[in-house]
Every structure is written in C-alpha cells, then in structure tokens.
Amino acid sequence: MHRALMHERDPGKLKKAANSYLRLSGIGFQMAAIIGLGAYGGWWADQRTGWKFPALTLFGSLGGVAMAMYILFKETR
C-alpha cells in the first residue's frame, strides 16, 4: 500500500513523521547558521589581519563544523 494512504488511516503516524521532519529540518538550519557564522567570523578576522593565507577563515569554518556536529550529536541522542 502507498505510504500516503497508510498515513491517511493513522493520523498519529503522520503527526509523528511531521514532527520528526520539522525537528531535523530545524537542526539542519541551525547547523548551516553556525557554520556560516564561523566562516564569516574567520573572514572578518582575516580582513583585519591582512594575512595572505586565509588561516582564520579556515579555522572559523572548521570550528563551525565542529560545533555544528556537536550540536547534531547532542540533539539526536
């Protein structure tokens, strides 16, 4: 039987699936924001130092990824 038809017969499953989808979508947006802010912060700091190699952008991006992964593991535990 098609999934959509199964959900029509059991509204509890549909609500649970929607809640899971919204929760994970929220975590994804949060991760994207953290990584973006880390990269922007590193870029901003690199603009102030005048270094030729964008080391602070690299560290900011990697730091953002590490923080985002930590939050992902913490939220999905």
TIMIPA-169134 format. One record per residue: residue in three letters; x, y, z of N, C-alpha, C in turn. Coordinates in pm, 1 decimal, decimal comma, padded with zeros to 6 digits. Example, Ala and Ser with C-alpha at 12.3 -4.5 7.8 and 13.67 -1.06 7.14 Angstrom:
// residues 2
<seba marza="ALA" n_px="01319,0" n_py="-00569,0" n_pz="00780,0" ca_px="01230,0" ca_py="-00450,0" ca_pz="00780,0" c_px="01320,0" c_py="-00330,0" c_pz="00780,0"/>
<seba marza="SER" n_px="01285,0" n_py="-00225,0" n_pz="00708,0" ca_px="01367,0" ca_py="-00106,0" ca_pz="00714,0" c_px="01290,0" c_py="00003,0" c_pz="00787,0"/>
***
This chain:
// residues 77
<seba marza="MET" n_px="00084,6" n_py="-00118,2" n_pz="00000,0" ca_px="00000,0" ca_py="00000,0" ca_pz="00000,0" c_px="00089,2" c_py="00124,6" c_pz="00000,0"/>
<seba marza="HIS" n_px="00046,3" n_py="00226,1" n_pz="-00064,7" ca_px="00121,7" ca_py="00350,3" ca_pz="-00076,9" c_px="00134,0" c_py="00418,2" c_pz="00059,5"/>
<seba marza="ARG" n_px="00249,7" n_py="00481,9" n_pz="00086,9" ca_px="00272,9" ca_py="00546,7" ca_pz="00217,1" c_px="00169,4" c_py="00652,8" c_pz="00249,9"/>
<seba marza="ALA" n_px="00132,8" n_py="00733,2" n_pz="00151,9" ca_px="00036,6" ca_py="00840,8" ca_pz="00176,5" c_px="-00096,9" c_py="00782,9" c_pz="00222,4"/>
<seba marza="LEU" n_px="-00135,1" n_py="00671,0" n_pz="00165,1" ca_px="-00260,7" ca_py="00609,0" ca_pz="00205,4" c_px="-00251,7" c_py="00552,3" c_pz="00346,3"/>
<seba marza="MET" n_px="-00134,9" n_py="00501,2" n_pz="00383,8" ca_px="-00118,1" ca_py="00448,7" ca_pz="00519,3" c_px="-00129,8" c_py="00561,7" c_pz="00620,9"/>
<seba marza="HIS" n_px="-00074,6" n_py="00679,4" n_pz="00590,2" ca_px="-00081,8" ca_py="00792,2" ca_pz="00682,9" c_px="-00224,2" c_py="00844,6" c_pz="00696,2"/>
<seba marza="GLU" n_px="-00302,5" n_py="00833,3" n_pz="00589,5" ca_px="-00440,9" ca_py="00879,3" ca_pz="00596,9" c_px="-00519,7" c_py="00796,5" c_pz="00696,8"/>
<seba marza="ARG" n_px="-00483,6" n_py="00672,6" n_pz="00711,6" ca_px="-00556,4" ca_py="00584,1" ca_pz="00802,9" c_px="-00506,5" c_py="00596,7" c_pz="00946,7"/>
<seba marza="ASP" n_px="-00385,3" n_py="00645,9" n_pz="00965,5" ca_px="-00329,8" ca_py="00659,4" ca_pz="01100,3" c_px="-00273,3" c_py="00800,6" c_pz="01117,3"/>
<seba marza="PRO" n_px="-00357,1" n_py="00895,1" n_pz="01164,2" ca_px="-00309,6" ca_py="01033,2" ca_pz="01178,0" c_px="-00197,9" c_py="01047,7" c_pz="01281,4"/>
<seba marza="GLY" n_px="-00186,1" n_py="00954,1" n_pz="01373,8" ca_px="-00078,0" ca_py="00959,3" ca_pz="01472,6" c_px="00058,3" c_py="00943,6" c_pz="01407,1"/>
<seba marza="LYS" n_px="00065,4" n_py="00853,5" n_pz="01309,1" ca_px="00191,9" ca_py="00832,8" ca_pz="01237,0" c_px="00229,0" c_py="00957,0" c_pz="01155,9"/>
<seba marza="LEU" n_px="00128,3" n_py="01018,1" n_pz="01094,8" ca_px="00153,4" ca_py="01137,9" ca_pz="01015,1" c_px="00206,2" c_py="01250,8" c_pz="01102,7"/>
<seba marza="LYS" n_px="00146,6" n_py="01268,7" n_pz="01218,9" ca_px="00190,9" ca_py="01374,3" ca_pz="01310,2" c_px="00332,5" c_py="01347,5" c_pz="01360,5"/>
<seba marza="LYS" n_px="00361,3" n_py="01221,2" n_pz="01392,3" ca_px="00495,6" ca_py="01185,1" ca_pz="01439,4" c_px="00599,3" c_py="01207,9" c_pz="01329,1"/>
<seba marza="ALA" n_px="00564,4" n_py="01170,3" n_pz="01205,4" ca_px="00656,7" ca_py="01190,1" ca_pz="01093,3" c_px="00679,8" c_py="01338,7" c_pz="01067,9"/>
<seba marza="ALA" n_px="00574,2" n_py="01418,5" n_pz="01076,2" ca_px="00587,6" ca_py="01562,8" ca_pz="01054,3" c_px="00672,7" c_py="01626,0" c_pz="01163,9"/>
<seba marza="ASN" n_px="00652,7" n_py="01584,9" n_pz="01288,1" ca_px="00732,7" ca_py="01638,9" ca_pz="01397,7" c_px="00880,3" c_py="01603,8" c_pz="01382,1"/>
<seba marza="SER" n_px="00908,7" n_py="01481,4" n_pz="01340,3" ca_px="01047,7" ca_py="01440,8" ca_pz="01317,3" c_px="01110,1" c_py="01521,8" c_pz="01205,1"/>
<seba marza="TYR" n_px="01034,5" n_py="01540,4" n_pz="01097,7" ca_px="01083,9" ca_py="01617,3" ca_pz="00983,7" c_px="01113,4" c_py="01761,1" c_pz="01024,3"/>
<seba marza="LEU" n_px="01022,7" n_py="01823,4" n_pz="01097,1" ca_px="01042,8" ca_py="01961,6" ca_pz="01139,1" c_px="01160,8" c_py="01974,2" c_pz="01235,3"/>
<seba marza="ARG" n_px="01174,8" n_py="01878,5" n_pz="01325,8" ca_px="01285,6" ca_py="01882,1" ca_pz="01422,4" c_px="01419,5" c_py="01871,5" c_pz="01350,0"/>
<seba marza="LEU" n_px="01430,5" n_py="01776,1" n_pz="01258,3" ca_px="01556,6" ca_py="01758,3" ca_pz="01186,6" c_px="01583,5" c_py="01872,7" c_pz="01089,8"/>
<seba marza="SER" n_px="01479,6" n_py="01929,4" n_pz="01032,1" ca_px="01498,3" ca_py="02046,2" ca_pz="00945,3" c_px="01550,7" c_py="02164,1" c_pz="01026,8"/>
<seba marza="GLY" n_px="01498,4" n_py="02181,6" n_pz="01145,8" ca_px="01545,4" ca_py="02288,0" ca_pz="01234,0" c_px="01691,1" c_py="02269,9" c_pz="01271,5"/>
<seba marza="ILE" n_px="01730,0" n_py="02146,2" n_pz="01299,6" ca_px="01870,8" ca_py="02118,7" ca_pz="01331,8" c_px="01958,7" c_py="02149,4" c_pz="01211,2"/>
<seba marza="GLY" n_px="01911,3" n_py="02116,9" n_pz="01091,6" ca_px="01988,1" ca_py="02145,2" ca_pz="00969,8" c_px="02008,6" c_py="02293,7" c_pz="00948,1"/>
<seba marza="PHE" n_px="01902,7" n_py="02372,5" n_pz="00967,2" ca_px="01916,0" ca_py="02517,6" ca_pz="00953,7" c_px="02009,4" c_py="02573,9" c_pz="01060,8"/>
<seba marza="GLN" n_px="02000,9" n_py="02519,6" n_pz="01181,2" ca_px="02088,1" ca_py="02564,4" ca_pz="01289,3" c_px="02234,1" c_py="02533,1" c_pz="01255,5"/>
<seba marza="MET" n_px="02259,2" n_py="02414,6" n_pz="01201,6" ca_px="02395,2" ca_py="02377,9" ca_pz="01162,7" c_px="02447,8" c_py="02470,3" c_pz="01054,1"/>
<seba marza="ALA" n_px="02365,1" n_py="02500,1" n_pz="00954,7" ca_px="02406,9" ca_py="02588,5" ca_pz="00846,1" c_px="02440,3" c_py="02727,9" c_pz="00899,6"/>
<seba marza="ALA" n_px="02359,6" n_py="02776,1" n_pz="00993,3" ca_px="02384,7" ca_py="02908,4" ca_pz="01050,7" c_px="02514,8" c_py="02910,2" c_pz="01129,8"/>
<seba marza="ILE" n_px="02541,0" n_py="02806,5" n_pz="01207,0" ca_px="02664,1" ca_py="02800,4" ca_pz="01287,0" c_px="02787,1" c_py="02796,2" c_pz="01196,8"/>
<seba marza="ILE" n_px="02783,4" n_py="02714,2" n_pz="01093,2" ca_px="02897,2" ca_py="02704,8" ca_pz="01000,9" c_px="02916,3" c_py="02837,5" c_pz="00928,0"/>
<seba marza="GLY" n_px="02805,3" n_py="02897,7" n_pz="00883,7" ca_px="02813,8" ca_py="03027,4" ca_pz="00816,0" c_px="02870,1" c_py="03136,3" c_pz="00905,4"/>
<seba marza="LEU" n_px="02826,5" n_py="03140,0" n_pz="01030,4" ca_px="02878,8" ca_py="03241,3" ca_pz="01123,1" c_px="03026,6" c_py="03218,7" c_pz="01153,8"/>
<seba marza="GLY" n_px="03067,1" n_py="03091,9" n_pz="01164,6" ca_px="03208,6" ca_py="03062,8" ca_pz="01186,5" c_px="03293,9" c_py="03107,1" c_pz="01068,5"/>
<seba marza="ALA" n_px="03246,4" n_py="03079,1" n_pz="00948,0" ca_px="03319,7" ca_py="03119,4" ca_pz="00827,6" c_px="03323,2" c_py="03272,0" c_pz="00815,7"/>
<seba marza="TYR" n_px="03210,7" n_py="03336,5" n_pz="00841,8" ca_px="03207,0" ca_py="03483,1" ca_pz="00834,5" c_px="03297,4" c_py="03546,1" c_pz="00940,4"/>
<seba marza="GLY" n_px="03294,3" n_py="03492,1" n_pz="01060,6" ca_px="03381,6" ca_py="03544,9" ca_pz="01166,1" c_px="03528,9" c_py="03530,4" c_pz="01130,4"/>
<seba marza="GLY" n_px="03565,0" n_py="03415,3" n_pz="01071,9" ca_px="03703,1" ca_py="03395,9" ca_pz="01028,4" c_px="03740,5" c_py="03489,7" c_pz="00915,5"/>
<seba marza="TRP" n_px="03649,2" n_py="03507,8" n_pz="00820,8" ca_px="03674,4" ca_py="03600,6" ca_pz="00710,0" c_px="03691,1" c_py="03743,0" c_pz="00761,9"/>
<seba marza="TRP" n_px="03604,7" n_py="03782,9" n_pz="00853,1" ca_px="03612,2" ca_py="03916,5" ca_pz="00911,7" c_px="03747,1" c_py="03937,0" c_pz="00981,9"/>
<seba marza="ALA" n_px="03790,0" n_py="03836,9" n_pz="01058,3" ca_px="03918,4" ca_py="03846,4" ca_pz="01127,5" c_px="04034,1" c_py="03849,5" c_pz="01027,7"/>
<seba marza="ASP" n_px="04024,6" n_py="03772,1" n_pz="00920,0" ca_px="04129,0" ca_py="03774,0" ca_pz="00817,0" c_px="04138,9" c_py="03910,6" c_pz="00749,3"/>
<seba marza="GLN" n_px="04027,1" n_py="03976,1" n_pz="00730,9" ca_px="04029,1" ca_py="04109,9" ca_pz="00670,6" c_px="04103,6" c_py="04208,8" c_pz="00760,2"/>
<seba marza="ARG" n_px="04097,4" n_py="04190,0" n_pz="00888,7" ca_px="04163,7" ca_py="04280,4" ca_pz="00984,1" c_px="04313,4" c_py="04255,0" c_pz="00994,9"/>
<seba marza="THR" n_px="04356,6" n_py="04129,1" n_pz="00974,1" ca_px="04498,3" ca_py="04096,9" ca_pz="00990,6" c_px="04580,6" c_py="04129,5" c_pz="00866,8"/>
<seba marza="GLY" n_px="04521,1" n_py="04115,2" n_pz="00747,1" ca_px="04594,4" ca_py="04141,9" ca_pz="00624,4" c_px="04684,1" c_py="04027,2" c_pz="00581,4"/>
<seba marza="TRP" n_px="04668,9" n_py="03909,4" n_pz="00641,0" ca_px="04748,4" ca_py="03794,6" ca_pz="00601,0" c_px="04709,0" c_py="03749,9" c_pz="00461,3"/>
<seba marza="LYS" n_px="04807,8" n_py="03695,5" n_pz="00386,8" ca_px="04779,9" ca_py="03648,2" ca_pz="00251,3" c_px="04703,4" c_py="03515,9" c_pz="00253,6"/>
<seba marza="PHE" n_px="04734,9" n_py="03428,2" n_pz="00347,7" ca_px="04665,9" ca_py="03299,3" ca_pz="00358,9" c_px="04547,7" c_py="03315,4" c_pz="00455,0"/>
<seba marza="PRO" n_px="04428,4" n_py="03274,1" n_pz="00414,7" ca_px="04308,8" ca_py="03293,9" ca_pz="00499,2" c_px="04298,0" c_py="03190,2" c_pz="00611,6"/>
<seba marza="ALA" n_px="04395,8" n_py="03191,3" n_pz="00701,0" ca_px="04400,7" ca_py="03091,4" ca_pz="00808,4" c_px="04281,3" c_py="03103,9" c_pz="00903,0"/>
<seba marza="LEU" n_px="04242,6" n_py="03225,6" n_pz="00936,7" ca_px="04133,0" ca_py="03242,9" ca_pz="01031,5" c_px="03998,6" c_py="03203,5" c_pz="00970,0"/>
<seba marza="THR" n_px="03984,2" n_py="03222,0" n_pz="00840,2" ca_px="03863,0" ca_py="03174,7" ca_pz="00772,3" c_px="03857,0" c_py="03022,6" c_pz="00778,2"/>
<seba marza="LEU" n_px="03969,9" n_py="02958,5" n_pz="00755,3" ca_px="03977,6" ca_py="02813,3" ca_pz="00762,6" c_px="03944,6" c_py="02764,2" c_pz="00903,3"/>
<seba marza="PHE" n_px="04006,2" n_py="02824,8" n_pz="01004,8" ca_px="03980,0" ca_py="02784,7" ca_pz="01142,8" c_px="03835,7" c_py="02813,5" c_pz="01183,3"/>
<seba marza="GLY" n_px="03783,0" n_py="02926,0" n_pz="01139,6" ca_px="03643,7" ca_py="02958,2" ca_pz="01170,4" c_px="03546,7" c_py="02859,7" c_pz="01107,5"/>
<seba marza="SER" n_px="03573,6" n_py="02823,7" n_pz="00983,2" ca_px="03487,6" ca_py="02726,4" ca_pz="00914,9" c_px="03494,2" c_py="02589,8" c_pz="00982,1"/>
<seba marza="LEU" n_px="03614,5" n_py="02543,6" n_pz="01009,6" ca_px="03630,1" ca_py="02413,5" ca_pz="01075,0" c_px="03573,5" c_py="02415,1" c_pz="01216,9"/>
<seba marza="GLY" n_px="03590,9" n_py="02525,8" n_pz="01285,9" ca_px="03531,2" ca_py="02538,8" ca_pz="01418,6" c_px="03379,6" c_py="02535,7" c_pz="01412,3"/>
<seba marza="GLY" n_px="03323,1" n_py="02600,1" n_pz="01311,2" ca_px="03178,3" ca_py="02596,6" ca_pz="01292,3" c_px="03128,0" c_py="02456,5" c_pz="01262,7"/>
<seba marza="VAL" n_px="03201,6" n_py="02383,3" n_pz="01181,0" ca_px="03163,4" ca_py="02245,3" ca_pz="01151,0" c_px="03170,0" c_py="02160,3" c_pz="01277,5"/>
<seba marza="ALA" n_px="03275,5" n_py="02177,9" n_pz="01356,4" ca_px="03288,2" ca_py="02101,5" ca_pz="01480,7" c_px="03173,6" c_py="02133,4" c_pz="01576,9"/>
<seba marza="MET" n_px="03139,9" n_py="02262,0" n_pz="01590,6" ca_px="03030,0" ca_py="02299,5" ca_pz="01678,7" c_px="02897,2" c_py="02245,4" c_pz="01627,3"/>
<seba marza="ALA" n_px="02876,8" n_py="02250,8" n_pz="01495,9" ca_px="02752,7" ca_py="02201,1" ca_pz="01437,0" c_px="02739,1" c_py="02050,0" c_pz="01457,8"/>
<seba marza="MET" n_px="02848,7" n_py="01976,6" n_pz="01442,7" ca_px="02844,8" ca_py="01832,0" ca_pz="01465,6" c_px="02815,7" c_py="01800,9" c_pz="01612,1"/>
<seba marza="TYR" n_px="02875,0" n_py="01878,6" n_pz="01703,0" ca_px="02848,5" ca_py="01859,7" ca_pz="01846,0" c_px="02699,6" c_py="01878,9" c_pz="01875,3"/>
<seba marza="ILE" n_px="02642,3" n_py="01984,4" n_pz="01819,9" ca_px="02500,3" ca_py="02010,9" ca_pz="01842,2" c_px="02414,7" c_py="01900,6" c_pz="01779,6"/>
<seba marza="LEU" n_px="02452,9" n_py="01854,4" n_pz="01660,5" ca_px="02378,9" ca_py="01745,6" ca_pz="01596,4" c_px="02377,9" c_py="01621,5" c_pz="01684,5"/>
<seba marza="PHE" n_px="02494,2" n_py="01582,0" n_pz="01735,9" ca_px="02501,2" ca_py="01462,3" ca_pz="01820,6" c_px="02426,5" c_py="01482,0" c_pz="01951,3"/>
<seba marza="LYS" n_px="02434,6" n_py="01602,7" n_pz="02007,5" ca_px="02366,0" ca_py="01631,1" ca_pz="02132,8" c_px="02214,2" c_py="01626,6" c_pz="02115,0"/>
<seba marza="GLU" n_px="02164,7" n_py="01682,6" n_pz="02004,7" ca_px="02020,2" ca_py="01690,4" ca_pz="01981,2" c_px="01958,8" c_py="01556,9" c_pz="01938,8"/>
<seba marza="THR" n_px="02035,3" n_py="01472,6" n_pz="01871,4" ca_px="01979,3" ca_py="01346,7" ca_pz="01821,1" c_px="02006,9" c_py="01229,0" c_pz="01913,0"/>
<seba marza="ARG" n_px="02067,5" n_py="01250,2" n_pz="02024,4" ca_px="02097,6" ca_py="01140,6" ca_pz="02116,5" c_px="01973,5" c_py="01081,9" c_pz="02174,4"/>
***
